[in-house]
Amino acid sequence: MGNLVCGGAMCSCSFGMAPSVLMVTPENRTLTTQPVATVMDNVPMKNIMPFGMCSSMANPMVASATAAALGVLTPMPCIPVIPAPWMPGTVKVLIAGKPALTSVSKVMCAYAGVIQISNPGTMTISTT
């Protein structure tokens, strides 16, 4: 099942050009050295920070910049759009009534990117 994820975990996006840090605010009230994340920690610019430049043609900014460059892919700044929670969480561990986020969880960006955890921030809390 993986390890629990806490604030400061490293994330990556399949269309992003740089890693990002998962920010978890302390309202969940479960702490290691950082707050432990839930599947609902999916708010762009609060929990999920930008991934540098985006290269997805599903992103309207990338599509228009690419069209202006006569078809040459032109990455634009990443602004994540996350319409749904992380999947799957773990039902074995609930934090404030929500499933905890694990290192195998993923979330989709509306611009077709798959966001995943590359380093959960803790290796000592397992969900198995």
Rosetta constraint file for C-alpha pairs under 8 A:
AtomPair CA 1 CA 90 HARMONIC 7.72 0.50
AtomPair CA 1 CA 102 HARMONIC 7.23 0.50
AtomPair CA 1 CA 103 HARMONIC 7.93 0.50
AtomPair CA 1 CA 104 HARMONIC 6.92 0.50
AtomPair CA 1 CA 126 HARMONIC 7.83 0.50
AtomPair CA 1 CA 127 HARMONIC 5.97 0.50
AtomPair CA 1 CA 128 HARMONIC 6.00 0.50
AtomPair CA 2 CA 102 HARMONIC 5.73 0.50
AtomPair CA 2 CA 103 HARMONIC 5.26 0.50
AtomPair CA 2 CA 104 HARMONIC 5.95 0.50
AtomPair CA 2 CA 126 HARMONIC 6.04 0.50
AtomPair CA 2 CA 127 HARMONIC 6.05 0.50
AtomPair CA 2 CA 128 HARMONIC 7.22 0.50
AtomPair CA 3 CA 102 HARMONIC 5.38 0.50
AtomPair CA 3 CA 103 HARMONIC 5.37 0.50
AtomPair CA 3 CA 120 HARMONIC 6.88 0.50
AtomPair CA 3 CA 122 HARMONIC 7.29 0.50
AtomPair CA 3 CA 123 HARMONIC 6.36 0.50
AtomPair CA 3 CA 124 HARMONIC 7.46 0.50
AtomPair CA 3 CA 125 HARMONIC 5.61 0.50
AtomPair CA 3 CA 126 HARMONIC 4.23 0.50
AtomPair CA 3 CA 127 HARMONIC 5.76 0.50
AtomPair CA 4 CA 36 HARMONIC 7.16 0.50
AtomPair CA 4 CA 37 HARMONIC 7.57 0.50
AtomPair CA 4 CA 100 HARMONIC 6.83 0.50
AtomPair CA 4 CA 101 HARMONIC 5.91 0.50
AtomPair CA 4 CA 102 HARMONIC 4.51 0.50
AtomPair CA 4 CA 103 HARMONIC 6.25 0.50
AtomPair CA 4 CA 120 HARMONIC 6.78 0.50
AtomPair CA 4 CA 122 HARMONIC 7.15 0.50
AtomPair CA 4 CA 125 HARMONIC 5.76 0.50
AtomPair CA 4 CA 126 HARMONIC 6.06 0.50
AtomPair CA 4 CA 127 HARMONIC 6.60 0.50
AtomPair CA 5 CA 9 HARMONIC 6.51 0.50
AtomPair CA 5 CA 36 HARMONIC 5.96 0.50
AtomPair CA 5 CA 37 HARMONIC 5.61 0.50
AtomPair CA 5 CA 100 HARMONIC 7.83 0.50
AtomPair CA 5 CA 101 HARMONIC 5.66 0.50
AtomPair CA 5 CA 102 HARMONIC 5.40 0.50
AtomPair CA 5 CA 103 HARMONIC 6.05 0.50
AtomPair CA 5 CA 120 HARMONIC 4.58 0.50
AtomPair CA 5 CA 121 HARMONIC 6.10 0.50
AtomPair CA 5 CA 122 HARMONIC 6.65 0.50
AtomPair CA 6 CA 22 HARMONIC 7.95 0.50
AtomPair CA 6 CA 24 HARMONIC 6.92 0.50
AtomPair CA 6 CA 32 HARMONIC 7.55 0.50
AtomPair CA 6 CA 34 HARMONIC 5.82 0.50
AtomPair CA 6 CA 35 HARMONIC 5.51 0.50
AtomPair CA 6 CA 36 HARMONIC 4.12 0.50
AtomPair CA 6 CA 37 HARMONIC 5.19 0.50
AtomPair CA 6 CA 120 HARMONIC 6.43 0.50
AtomPair CA 6 CA 121 HARMONIC 5.60 0.50
AtomPair CA 6 CA 122 HARMONIC 6.77 0.50
AtomPair CA 7 CA 21 HARMONIC 7.87 0.50
AtomPair CA 7 CA 22 HARMONIC 5.75 0.50
AtomPair CA 7 CA 23 HARMONIC 5.09 0.50
AtomPair CA 7 CA 24 HARMONIC 4.64 0.50
AtomPair CA 7 CA 25 HARMONIC 7.68 0.50
AtomPair CA 7 CA 34 HARMONIC 5.18 0.50
AtomPair CA 7 CA 35 HARMONIC 5.52 0.50
AtomPair CA 7 CA 36 HARMONIC 6.36 0.50
AtomPair CA 7 CA 37 HARMONIC 6.69 0.50
AtomPair CA 7 CA 121 HARMONIC 6.89 0.50
AtomPair CA 8 CA 21 HARMONIC 5.45 0.50
AtomPair CA 8 CA 22 HARMONIC 5.39 0.50
AtomPair CA 8 CA 23 HARMONIC 6.01 0.50
AtomPair CA 8 CA 24 HARMONIC 7.63 0.50
AtomPair CA 8 CA 34 HARMONIC 7.29 0.50
AtomPair CA 8 CA 120 HARMONIC 7.97 0.50
AtomPair CA 8 CA 121 HARMONIC 5.90 0.50
AtomPair CA 9 CA 21 HARMONIC 5.65 0.50
AtomPair CA 9 CA 22 HARMONIC 5.25 0.50
AtomPair CA 9 CA 23 HARMONIC 7.77 0.50
AtomPair CA 9 CA 117 HARMONIC 7.08 0.50
AtomPair CA 9 CA 118 HARMONIC 7.65 0.50
AtomPair CA 9 CA 119 HARMONIC 5.53 0.50
AtomPair CA 9 CA 120 HARMONIC 4.68 0.50
AtomPair CA 9 CA 121 HARMONIC 4.33 0.50
AtomPair CA 9 CA 122 HARMONIC 7.96 0.50
AtomPair CA 10 CA 19 HARMONIC 6.61 0.50
AtomPair CA 10 CA 20 HARMONIC 5.76 0.50
AtomPair CA 10 CA 21 HARMONIC 4.76 0.50
AtomPair CA 10 CA 22 HARMONIC 6.22 0.50
AtomPair CA 10 CA 117 HARMONIC 6.02 0.50
AtomPair CA 10 CA 118 HARMONIC 5.47 0.50
AtomPair CA 10 CA 119 HARMONIC 4.95 0.50
AtomPair CA 10 CA 120 HARMONIC 6.54 0.50
AtomPair CA 10 CA 121 HARMONIC 7.13 0.50
AtomPair CA 11 CA 19 HARMONIC 5.72 0.50
AtomPair CA 11 CA 20 HARMONIC 5.17 0.50
AtomPair CA 11 CA 21 HARMONIC 5.92 0.50
AtomPair CA 11 CA 22 HARMONIC 6.54 0.50
AtomPair CA 11 CA 115 HARMONIC 6.71 0.50
AtomPair CA 11 CA 116 HARMONIC 5.58 0.50
AtomPair CA 11 CA 117 HARMONIC 4.49 0.50
AtomPair CA 11 CA 118 HARMONIC 5.27 0.50
AtomPair CA 11 CA 119 HARMONIC 7.01 0.50
AtomPair CA 12 CA 16 HARMONIC 7.01 0.50
AtomPair CA 12 CA 18 HARMONIC 7.14 0.50
AtomPair CA 12 CA 19 HARMONIC 4.86 0.50
AtomPair CA 12 CA 20 HARMONIC 6.27 0.50
AtomPair CA 12 CA 51 HARMONIC 7.13 0.50
AtomPair CA 12 CA 115 HARMONIC 5.59 0.50
AtomPair CA 12 CA 116 HARMONIC 5.63 0.50
AtomPair CA 12 CA 117 HARMONIC 6.51 0.50
AtomPair CA 12 CA 118 HARMONIC 6.43 0.50
AtomPair CA 13 CA 17 HARMONIC 7.80 0.50
AtomPair CA 13 CA 19 HARMONIC 7.39 0.50
AtomPair CA 13 CA 51 HARMONIC 6.80 0.50
AtomPair CA 13 CA 113 HARMONIC 5.86 0.50
AtomPair CA 13 CA 114 HARMONIC 5.47 0.50
AtomPair CA 13 CA 115 HARMONIC 4.34 0.50
AtomPair CA 13 CA 116 HARMONIC 6.57 0.50
AtomPair CA 14 CA 113 HARMONIC 5.24 0.50
AtomPair CA 14 CA 114 HARMONIC 5.36 0.50
AtomPair CA 14 CA 115 HARMONIC 6.60 0.50
AtomPair CA 15 CA 54 HARMONIC 5.60 0.50
AtomPair CA 15 CA 55 HARMONIC 5.34 0.50
AtomPair CA 15 CA 56 HARMONIC 5.68 0.50
AtomPair CA 15 CA 113 HARMONIC 5.45 0.50
AtomPair CA 15 CA 114 HARMONIC 7.71 0.50
AtomPair CA 16 CA 51 HARMONIC 4.92 0.50
AtomPair CA 16 CA 52 HARMONIC 6.22 0.50
AtomPair CA 16 CA 53 HARMONIC 5.71 0.50
AtomPair CA 16 CA 54 HARMONIC 4.84 0.50
AtomPair CA 16 CA 55 HARMONIC 6.63 0.50
AtomPair CA 16 CA 78 HARMONIC 7.04 0.50
AtomPair CA 16 CA 113 HARMONIC 7.81 0.50
AtomPair CA 17 CA 51 HARMONIC 6.09 0.50
AtomPair CA 17 CA 52 HARMONIC 5.54 0.50
AtomPair CA 17 CA 53 HARMONIC 5.41 0.50
AtomPair CA 17 CA 54 HARMONIC 6.59 0.50
AtomPair CA 17 CA 55 HARMONIC 7.84 0.50
AtomPair CA 18 CA 51 HARMONIC 4.97 0.50
AtomPair CA 18 CA 52 HARMONIC 5.12 0.50
AtomPair CA 18 CA 53 HARMONIC 7.32 0.50
AtomPair CA 19 CA 51 HARMONIC 5.62 0.50
AtomPair CA 19 CA 52 HARMONIC 7.61 0.50
AtomPair CA 20 CA 48 HARMONIC 7.57 0.50
AtomPair CA 20 CA 49 HARMONIC 5.96 0.50
AtomPair CA 20 CA 50 HARMONIC 6.47 0.50
AtomPair CA 20 CA 51 HARMONIC 5.48 0.50
AtomPair CA 21 CA 48 HARMONIC 7.14 0.50
AtomPair CA 21 CA 49 HARMONIC 6.49 0.50
AtomPair CA 22 CA 47 HARMONIC 5.55 0.50
AtomPair CA 22 CA 48 HARMONIC 5.44 0.50
AtomPair CA 22 CA 49 HARMONIC 6.83 0.50
AtomPair CA 23 CA 46 HARMONIC 6.67 0.50
AtomPair CA 23 CA 47 HARMONIC 4.40 0.50
AtomPair CA 23 CA 48 HARMONIC 6.53 0.50
AtomPair CA 23 CA 49 HARMONIC 7.67 0.50
AtomPair CA 24 CA 34 HARMONIC 7.80 0.50
AtomPair CA 24 CA 35 HARMONIC 5.96 0.50
AtomPair CA 24 CA 36 HARMONIC 7.08 0.50
AtomPair CA 24 CA 37 HARMONIC 5.98 0.50
AtomPair CA 24 CA 41 HARMONIC 6.73 0.50
AtomPair CA 24 CA 47 HARMONIC 5.82 0.50
AtomPair CA 25 CA 35 HARMONIC 6.66 0.50
AtomPair CA 25 CA 47 HARMONIC 7.74 0.50
AtomPair CA 26 CA 30 HARMONIC 7.54 0.50
AtomPair CA 26 CA 31 HARMONIC 7.81 0.50
AtomPair CA 26 CA 35 HARMONIC 5.50 0.50
AtomPair CA 28 CA 35 HARMONIC 7.00 0.50
AtomPair CA 28 CA 36 HARMONIC 7.19 0.50
AtomPair CA 28 CA 37 HARMONIC 7.55 0.50
AtomPair CA 28 CA 38 HARMONIC 7.96 0.50
AtomPair CA 28 CA 95 HARMONIC 6.31 0.50
AtomPair CA 28 CA 96 HARMONIC 5.82 0.50
AtomPair CA 29 CA 35 HARMONIC 6.94 0.50
AtomPair CA 29 CA 95 HARMONIC 7.92 0.50
AtomPair CA 29 CA 96 HARMONIC 7.64 0.50
AtomPair CA 30 CA 35 HARMONIC 5.69 0.50
AtomPair CA 30 CA 36 HARMONIC 5.68 0.50
AtomPair CA 30 CA 95 HARMONIC 7.01 0.50
AtomPair CA 31 CA 35 HARMONIC 4.30 0.50
AtomPair CA 31 CA 36 HARMONIC 5.70 0.50
AtomPair CA 32 CA 36 HARMONIC 6.87 0.50
AtomPair CA 36 CA 100 HARMONIC 7.58 0.50
AtomPair CA 36 CA 101 HARMONIC 7.94 0.50
AtomPair CA 37 CA 41 HARMONIC 6.27 0.50
AtomPair CA 37 CA 100 HARMONIC 6.04 0.50
AtomPair CA 37 CA 101 HARMONIC 5.43 0.50
AtomPair CA 38 CA 89 HARMONIC 7.49 0.50
AtomPair CA 38 CA 95 HARMONIC 6.71 0.50
AtomPair CA 38 CA 98 HARMONIC 6.20 0.50
AtomPair CA 38 CA 99 HARMONIC 5.71 0.50
AtomPair CA 38 CA 100 HARMONIC 4.16 0.50
AtomPair CA 38 CA 101 HARMONIC 4.57 0.50
AtomPair CA 39 CA 85 HARMONIC 5.51 0.50
AtomPair CA 39 CA 86 HARMONIC 4.73 0.50
AtomPair CA 39 CA 87 HARMONIC 6.89 0.50
AtomPair CA 39 CA 88 HARMONIC 7.79 0.50
AtomPair CA 39 CA 89 HARMONIC 5.87 0.50
AtomPair CA 39 CA 98 HARMONIC 7.01 0.50
AtomPair CA 39 CA 99 HARMONIC 6.01 0.50
AtomPair CA 39 CA 100 HARMONIC 5.98 0.50
AtomPair CA 39 CA 101 HARMONIC 5.06 0.50
AtomPair CA 40 CA 85 HARMONIC 5.33 0.50
AtomPair CA 40 CA 86 HARMONIC 6.77 0.50
AtomPair CA 40 CA 98 HARMONIC 7.42 0.50
AtomPair CA 41 CA 47 HARMONIC 5.80 0.50
AtomPair CA 41 CA 48 HARMONIC 7.92 0.50
AtomPair CA 41 CA 85 HARMONIC 7.40 0.50
AtomPair CA 41 CA 86 HARMONIC 7.75 0.50
AtomPair CA 42 CA 47 HARMONIC 5.81 0.50
AtomPair CA 42 CA 48 HARMONIC 6.20 0.50
AtomPair CA 42 CA 82 HARMONIC 6.64 0.50
AtomPair CA 42 CA 84 HARMONIC 7.52 0.50
AtomPair CA 42 CA 85 HARMONIC 5.82 0.50
AtomPair CA 42 CA 86 HARMONIC 6.74 0.50
AtomPair CA 43 CA 47 HARMONIC 5.19 0.50
AtomPair CA 43 CA 48 HARMONIC 6.09 0.50
AtomPair CA 43 CA 82 HARMONIC 6.85 0.50
AtomPair CA 44 CA 48 HARMONIC 4.77 0.50
AtomPair CA 44 CA 49 HARMONIC 6.27 0.50
AtomPair CA 44 CA 79 HARMONIC 7.77 0.50
AtomPair CA 44 CA 80 HARMONIC 5.75 0.50
AtomPair CA 44 CA 81 HARMONIC 6.34 0.50
AtomPair CA 44 CA 82 HARMONIC 6.51 0.50
AtomPair CA 45 CA 49 HARMONIC 4.99 0.50
AtomPair CA 45 CA 50 HARMONIC 7.22 0.50
AtomPair CA 45 CA 80 HARMONIC 7.73 0.50
AtomPair CA 48 CA 80 HARMONIC 7.38 0.50
AtomPair CA 49 CA 80 HARMONIC 7.38 0.50
AtomPair CA 50 CA 77 HARMONIC 7.96 0.50
AtomPair CA 50 CA 78 HARMONIC 5.25 0.50
AtomPair CA 50 CA 79 HARMONIC 5.63 0.50
AtomPair CA 50 CA 80 HARMONIC 6.14 0.50
AtomPair CA 51 CA 78 HARMONIC 5.76 0.50
AtomPair CA 51 CA 79 HARMONIC 7.95 0.50
AtomPair CA 52 CA 77 HARMONIC 6.08 0.50
AtomPair CA 52 CA 78 HARMONIC 5.65 0.50
AtomPair CA 53 CA 75 HARMONIC 5.79 0.50
AtomPair CA 53 CA 76 HARMONIC 5.26 0.50
AtomPair CA 53 CA 77 HARMONIC 4.36 0.50
AtomPair CA 53 CA 78 HARMONIC 4.94 0.50
AtomPair CA 54 CA 59 HARMONIC 7.78 0.50
AtomPair CA 54 CA 62 HARMONIC 7.24 0.50
AtomPair CA 54 CA 75 HARMONIC 5.31 0.50
AtomPair CA 54 CA 76 HARMONIC 5.40 0.50
AtomPair CA 54 CA 77 HARMONIC 5.79 0.50
AtomPair CA 54 CA 78 HARMONIC 4.80 0.50
AtomPair CA 55 CA 59 HARMONIC 7.90 0.50
AtomPair CA 55 CA 62 HARMONIC 6.51 0.50
AtomPair CA 55 CA 73 HARMONIC 7.41 0.50
AtomPair CA 55 CA 74 HARMONIC 7.12 0.50
AtomPair CA 55 CA 75 HARMONIC 4.65 0.50
AtomPair CA 55 CA 76 HARMONIC 6.90 0.50
AtomPair CA 56 CA 62 HARMONIC 6.60 0.50
AtomPair CA 56 CA 63 HARMONIC 7.92 0.50
AtomPair CA 56 CA 75 HARMONIC 7.73 0.50
AtomPair CA 56 CA 111 HARMONIC 6.50 0.50
AtomPair CA 56 CA 112 HARMONIC 7.06 0.50
AtomPair CA 56 CA 113 HARMONIC 7.36 0.50
AtomPair CA 57 CA 62 HARMONIC 5.74 0.50
AtomPair CA 57 CA 63 HARMONIC 5.09 0.50
AtomPair CA 57 CA 111 HARMONIC 7.80 0.50
AtomPair CA 58 CA 62 HARMONIC 7.60 0.50
AtomPair CA 58 CA 63 HARMONIC 6.91 0.50
AtomPair CA 58 CA 111 HARMONIC 4.91 0.50
AtomPair CA 58 CA 112 HARMONIC 6.53 0.50
AtomPair CA 59 CA 63 HARMONIC 6.22 0.50
AtomPair CA 59 CA 111 HARMONIC 5.13 0.50
AtomPair CA 60 CA 64 HARMONIC 6.08 0.50
AtomPair CA 61 CA 65 HARMONIC 6.11 0.50
AtomPair CA 61 CA 76 HARMONIC 6.40 0.50
AtomPair CA 62 CA 66 HARMONIC 5.93 0.50
AtomPair CA 62 CA 73 HARMONIC 7.62 0.50
AtomPair CA 62 CA 74 HARMONIC 6.11 0.50
AtomPair CA 62 CA 75 HARMONIC 5.59 0.50
AtomPair CA 62 CA 76 HARMONIC 5.45 0.50
AtomPair CA 63 CA 67 HARMONIC 6.12 0.50
AtomPair CA 64 CA 68 HARMONIC 6.13 0.50
AtomPair CA 65 CA 69 HARMONIC 6.23 0.50
AtomPair CA 65 CA 73 HARMONIC 7.85 0.50
AtomPair CA 65 CA 74 HARMONIC 5.78 0.50
AtomPair CA 65 CA 75 HARMONIC 7.71 0.50
AtomPair CA 65 CA 76 HARMONIC 7.63 0.50
AtomPair CA 66 CA 70 HARMONIC 6.48 0.50
AtomPair CA 66 CA 71 HARMONIC 5.20 0.50
AtomPair CA 66 CA 72 HARMONIC 5.48 0.50
AtomPair CA 66 CA 73 HARMONIC 4.97 0.50
AtomPair CA 66 CA 74 HARMONIC 4.94 0.50
AtomPair CA 66 CA 75 HARMONIC 7.87 0.50
AtomPair CA 67 CA 71 HARMONIC 5.22 0.50
AtomPair CA 67 CA 72 HARMONIC 7.52 0.50
AtomPair CA 69 CA 73 HARMONIC 7.62 0.50
AtomPair CA 69 CA 74 HARMONIC 7.25 0.50
AtomPair CA 80 CA 109 HARMONIC 6.24 0.50
AtomPair CA 80 CA 110 HARMONIC 7.76 0.50
AtomPair CA 81 CA 109 HARMONIC 5.35 0.50
AtomPair CA 81 CA 110 HARMONIC 5.38 0.50
AtomPair CA 81 CA 111 HARMONIC 7.22 0.50
AtomPair CA 82 CA 107 HARMONIC 7.51 0.50
AtomPair CA 82 CA 108 HARMONIC 6.48 0.50
AtomPair CA 82 CA 109 HARMONIC 4.91 0.50
AtomPair CA 82 CA 110 HARMONIC 6.01 0.50
AtomPair CA 83 CA 108 HARMONIC 7.73 0.50
AtomPair CA 83 CA 109 HARMONIC 7.15 0.50
AtomPair CA 83 CA 110 HARMONIC 6.61 0.50
AtomPair CA 84 CA 107 HARMONIC 7.24 0.50
AtomPair CA 84 CA 108 HARMONIC 7.46 0.50
AtomPair CA 85 CA 107 HARMONIC 6.56 0.50
AtomPair CA 86 CA 101 HARMONIC 7.31 0.50
AtomPair CA 86 CA 105 HARMONIC 6.04 0.50
AtomPair CA 86 CA 106 HARMONIC 5.46 0.50
AtomPair CA 86 CA 107 HARMONIC 4.64 0.50
AtomPair CA 87 CA 105 HARMONIC 5.17 0.50
AtomPair CA 87 CA 106 HARMONIC 5.47 0.50
AtomPair CA 87 CA 107 HARMONIC 6.21 0.50
AtomPair CA 88 CA 101 HARMONIC 7.75 0.50
AtomPair CA 88 CA 102 HARMONIC 7.87 0.50
AtomPair CA 88 CA 104 HARMONIC 7.66 0.50
AtomPair CA 88 CA 105 HARMONIC 5.25 0.50
AtomPair CA 88 CA 106 HARMONIC 7.17 0.50
AtomPair CA 89 CA 99 HARMONIC 5.34 0.50
AtomPair CA 89 CA 100 HARMONIC 5.56 0.50
AtomPair CA 89 CA 101 HARMONIC 4.99 0.50
AtomPair CA 89 CA 102 HARMONIC 6.04 0.50
AtomPair CA 89 CA 105 HARMONIC 6.32 0.50
AtomPair CA 90 CA 94 HARMONIC 7.67 0.50
AtomPair CA 90 CA 99 HARMONIC 5.36 0.50
AtomPair CA 90 CA 100 HARMONIC 5.56 0.50
AtomPair CA 90 CA 101 HARMONIC 6.69 0.50
AtomPair CA 90 CA 102 HARMONIC 6.84 0.50
AtomPair CA 90 CA 127 HARMONIC 7.36 0.50
AtomPair CA 91 CA 99 HARMONIC 5.39 0.50
AtomPair CA 91 CA 100 HARMONIC 7.35 0.50
AtomPair CA 92 CA 99 HARMONIC 7.71 0.50
AtomPair CA 92 CA 127 HARMONIC 7.14 0.50
AtomPair CA 93 CA 99 HARMONIC 6.07 0.50
AtomPair CA 93 CA 100 HARMONIC 5.69 0.50
AtomPair CA 93 CA 127 HARMONIC 7.40 0.50
AtomPair CA 94 CA 98 HARMONIC 5.12 0.50
AtomPair CA 94 CA 99 HARMONIC 4.62 0.50
AtomPair CA 94 CA 100 HARMONIC 5.62 0.50
AtomPair CA 95 CA 99 HARMONIC 6.29 0.50
AtomPair CA 95 CA 100 HARMONIC 6.04 0.50
AtomPair CA 101 CA 105 HARMONIC 6.54 0.50
AtomPair CA 102 CA 120 HARMONIC 7.57 0.50
AtomPair CA 102 CA 127 HARMONIC 7.74 0.50
AtomPair CA 103 CA 116 HARMONIC 7.94 0.50
AtomPair CA 103 CA 117 HARMONIC 5.59 0.50
AtomPair CA 103 CA 118 HARMONIC 7.55 0.50
AtomPair CA 103 CA 119 HARMONIC 7.35 0.50
AtomPair CA 103 CA 120 HARMONIC 5.52 0.50
AtomPair CA 104 CA 116 HARMONIC 7.44 0.50
AtomPair CA 104 CA 117 HARMONIC 6.92 0.50
AtomPair CA 105 CA 116 HARMONIC 6.50 0.50
AtomPair CA 105 CA 117 HARMONIC 7.04 0.50
AtomPair CA 106 CA 114 HARMONIC 6.80 0.50
AtomPair CA 106 CA 115 HARMONIC 5.62 0.50
AtomPair CA 106 CA 116 HARMONIC 4.68 0.50
AtomPair CA 106 CA 117 HARMONIC 7.17 0.50
AtomPair CA 107 CA 114 HARMONIC 6.05 0.50
AtomPair CA 107 CA 115 HARMONIC 5.25 0.50
AtomPair CA 107 CA 116 HARMONIC 6.69 0.50
AtomPair CA 108 CA 112 HARMONIC 6.58 0.50
AtomPair CA 108 CA 113 HARMONIC 5.81 0.50
AtomPair CA 108 CA 114 HARMONIC 4.78 0.50
AtomPair CA 108 CA 115 HARMONIC 6.00 0.50
AtomPair CA 109 CA 113 HARMONIC 4.98 0.50
AtomPair CA 109 CA 114 HARMONIC 6.30 0.50
AtomPair CA 109 CA 115 HARMONIC 7.10 0.50
